[in-house]
Amino acid sequence: MYETAAELAALQRLLDDSHGRATEHLRGIINDTRTLSAAELAGLLTGMKVLALGTVTARCEPRVSAVDGHFIHGTWTWSTSGSAAKARHLAQRTAVSVAHIDHEDLGVFAHGNAQQLSQADPLWDETLAHWTAHYGSSPLAWGDDIRIYRLAARWLVGYAADRELLLRSRGVGPA
């Protein structure tokens, strides 16, 4: 986990606000017993998680692709080649939706904007080091135009079908 106390507090505010703005239908599914806290999400989302990333074409047509997601400092990061369609979409329209779904046990759904990271970003070195340690090589060595993004989430919810069982089985929370 990379999250500071301040980042966890900000993530918890986002989770609470997002749940409060959710539809009655969604709150009926992601109710108080199935809602995950910021600390629980940070504990569950370590390592690489497959994300469904939704972008929008110039014709306003939705596109979904899978990316390797890494939850760092309370939000998702992912990479792609600059020649990928999603990179073209993100260069013109930064709005995205992301979802991580782990069978019926866990779901994390978010909407926001993709921010392309650069060397000037204060978390660049730490993000690059995390990715390099995970894959055994720097993502910047994977091609001529590799882009790393971070989600600036405006809405995010976390769901567990059986919260207590999920947390216990994944070793998250009090022992």
C-alpha positions as CSV (number, residue, x, y, z in Angstrom):
1,M,0.0,0.0,0.0
2,Y,1.3,3.4,-1.0
3,E,-1.5,5.5,0.5
4,T,-0.8,8.1,3.2
5,A,-3.3,8.9,5.9
6,A,-4.3,12.1,4.0
7,E,-4.8,10.1,0.7
8,L,-7.0,7.5,2.5
9,A,-9.1,10.3,4.1
10,A,-9.6,11.9,0.6
11,L,-10.4,8.5,-0.9
12,Q,-12.9,7.9,1.9
13,R,-14.6,11.3,1.3
14,L,-14.9,10.4,-2.4
15,L,-16.3,6.9,-1.6
16,D,-18.9,8.4,0.8
17,D,-19.9,11.2,-1.6
18,S,-20.1,8.8,-4.5
19,H,-22.2,6.3,-2.6
20,G,-24.5,9.2,-1.5
21,R,-24.9,10.3,-5.1
22,A,-25.6,6.8,-6.4
23,T,-29.0,5.8,-7.6
24,E,-31.4,4.0,-5.3
25,H,-30.9,0.9,-7.4
26,L,-27.1,0.9,-6.9
27,R,-27.4,1.7,-3.2
28,G,-29.7,-1.3,-2.9
29,I,-26.9,-3.5,-4.3
30,I,-23.9,-1.7,-2.7
31,N,-25.5,-1.3,0.7
32,D,-23.9,-0.7,4.0
33,T,-22.8,-4.3,4.5
34,R,-21.3,-4.5,1.0
35,T,-19.5,-1.2,0.9
36,L,-15.7,-1.1,1.1
37,S,-13.8,1.6,3.0
38,A,-10.8,3.4,1.6
39,A,-8.4,1.4,3.8
40,E,-10.0,-1.9,2.7
41,L,-9.8,-1.0,-1.0
42,A,-6.2,0.0,-0.7
43,G,-5.5,-3.3,1.0
44,L,-7.4,-5.3,-1.6
45,L,-6.0,-3.5,-4.7
46,T,-2.3,-4.3,-4.3
47,G,-0.4,-5.6,-7.2
48,M,-1.7,-5.6,-10.8
49,K,-5.4,-5.7,-11.4
50,V,-7.1,-6.0,-14.8
51,L,-9.2,-2.9,-15.5
52,A,-11.9,-2.4,-18.1
53,L,-11.1,1.1,-19.3
54,G,-13.8,2.9,-21.2
55,T,-12.9,5.8,-23.5
56,V,-14.9,7.8,-26.1
57,T,-14.2,8.1,-29.8
58,A,-14.5,11.3,-31.8
59,R,-18.0,10.1,-32.9
60,C,-19.0,9.8,-29.2
61,E,-19.0,6.0,-29.4
62,P,-17.9,4.2,-26.3
63,R,-14.9,1.8,-26.4
64,V,-13.7,-0.6,-23.7
65,S,-10.3,-2.2,-23.5
66,A,-8.4,-4.1,-20.8
67,V,-5.4,-2.5,-19.2
68,D,-3.1,-3.4,-16.3
69,G,-4.2,-1.3,-13.4
70,H,-2.1,-0.5,-10.4
71,F,-3.8,1.3,-7.4
72,I,-1.2,3.8,-6.2
73,H,-1.8,6.7,-3.8
74,G,-5.6,6.1,-3.7
75,T,-6.2,5.9,-7.5
76,W,-5.6,3.8,-10.5
77,T,-2.6,4.1,-12.8
78,W,-2.3,2.3,-16.2
79,S,-0.2,2.5,-19.3
80,T,-0.6,2.1,-23.1
81,S,1.3,2.8,-26.3
82,G,0.9,6.2,-27.9
83,S,-0.1,4.3,-31.0
84,A,-3.1,2.7,-29.3
85,A,-6.6,3.9,-30.1
86,K,-7.2,4.6,-26.4
87,A,-4.2,7.0,-26.4
88,R,-5.7,8.9,-29.3
89,H,-9.1,9.0,-27.5
90,L,-7.5,10.2,-24.3
91,A,-5.5,12.9,-26.1
92,Q,-8.7,14.5,-27.2
93,R,-11.3,13.4,-24.5
94,T,-9.9,12.6,-21.1
95,A,-13.2,11.4,-19.6
96,V,-13.0,7.7,-18.7
97,S,-14.8,5.0,-16.8
98,V,-12.8,2.2,-15.2
99,A,-14.0,-1.1,-13.6
100,H,-12.2,-3.8,-11.8
101,I,-14.3,-6.9,-11.3
102,D,-13.0,-10.0,-9.5
103,H,-15.6,-12.7,-10.1
104,E,-18.7,-11.9,-8.0
105,D,-16.6,-11.1,-4.9
106,L,-15.3,-7.6,-5.6
107,G,-16.1,-4.7,-7.8
108,V,-14.6,-1.3,-8.0
109,F,-16.2,1.2,-10.4
110,A,-15.0,4.8,-11.1
111,H,-15.6,7.7,-13.4
112,G,-13.3,10.6,-13.9
113,N,-10.5,12.0,-16.1
114,A,-7.3,10.4,-17.2
115,Q,-4.2,12.5,-16.5
116,Q,-1.1,11.6,-18.5
117,L,1.9,11.5,-16.1
118,S,5.2,13.1,-16.9
119,Q,8.6,13.4,-15.3
120,A,7.5,16.7,-13.8
121,D,4.7,14.9,-11.8
122,P,5.7,14.5,-8.1
123,L,4.7,10.8,-8.1
124,W,6.4,10.0,-11.4
125,D,9.5,8.4,-9.8
126,E,7.5,6.3,-7.3
127,T,5.0,5.2,-9.9
128,L,7.7,4.2,-12.4
129,A,9.6,2.4,-9.6
130,H,6.5,0.5,-8.7
131,W,5.8,-0.5,-12.3
132,T,9.4,-1.5,-12.9
133,A,9.5,-3.6,-9.8
134,H,6.3,-5.4,-10.7
135,Y,7.3,-6.2,-14.3
136,G,11.0,-6.5,-14.0
137,S,11.6,-3.7,-16.6
138,S,10.7,-0.1,-16.9
139,P,7.5,0.4,-18.9
140,L,9.4,3.2,-20.7
141,A,11.5,0.4,-22.3
142,W,8.4,-1.3,-23.8
143,G,8.3,1.0,-26.8
144,D,9.0,4.4,-28.3
145,D,5.9,6.2,-26.9
146,I,4.7,4.5,-23.7
147,R,2.2,6.6,-21.8
148,I,1.4,6.3,-18.1
149,Y,-1.9,7.6,-16.9
150,R,-3.5,8.3,-13.5
151,L,-7.3,8.5,-12.8
152,A,-8.6,11.7,-11.3
153,A,-11.8,10.2,-10.0
154,R,-15.0,12.2,-9.6
155,W,-17.0,9.1,-8.6
156,L,-15.8,5.8,-7.2
157,V,-17.5,2.9,-5.3
158,G,-16.2,-0.4,-4.0
159,Y,-18.4,-3.5,-3.6
160,A,-18.0,-6.8,-1.9
161,A,-20.6,-9.5,-2.2
162,D,-19.6,-10.8,1.3
163,R,-17.5,-8.1,2.8
164,E,-16.3,-10.0,5.9
165,L,-15.5,-13.1,3.9
166,L,-13.6,-11.2,1.2
167,L,-11.5,-9.3,3.7
168,R,-10.7,-12.4,5.8
169,S,-9.8,-14.5,2.8
170,R,-7.5,-11.8,1.4
171,G,-5.9,-11.0,4.8
172,V,-7.1,-7.4,4.8
173,G,-8.0,-5.7,8.1
174,P,-7.6,-6.9,11.7
175,A,-6.3,-10.4,12.1
